[in-house]
Structures are given as structure tokens and as C-alpha cells.
């Protein structure tokens, strides 16, 4: 089941979102898993840790899904 996360800004960077959603423990861990191609954004592998995630985007990691509102 997907978790919905509400952001108050136009976007949040992918590495910050992973930390904010408690999918990783640190920014360093987020950097590594993103570079390794383990994170999906809207169903596609994303290797850019600074990718801007906006309302309506879906992020998946290790079977967990986060939807941005």
C-alpha cells in the first residue's frame, strides 16, 4: 500500500524525500541507492539524486511506494 506524503513547496529533491519518508537512514544511504538504480520514480529507474519530485509523482524503493501530494 502506498503512503501519501504532503509537501508544502513546489518540489522536494529525491534524496531528501527518501530521508523524509524514512525509507533510508541518511543522505549518504540515499545517494548510494539512487546511484545504484534501486529507486523508481513514476515507474522508471532514476539515478539523479537531485531529481525534483513534484505533487502527483510516485517513488518506489524496496517494495514501498510513496505518493507526493
Secondary structure, 3 states (H helix, E strand, C coil): CCEEECCCCCEEEHHHHHHHCCCCCCHHHHHHHHHCCCEEECCEECCCCCCEEECCCEEEECCEEEEEC
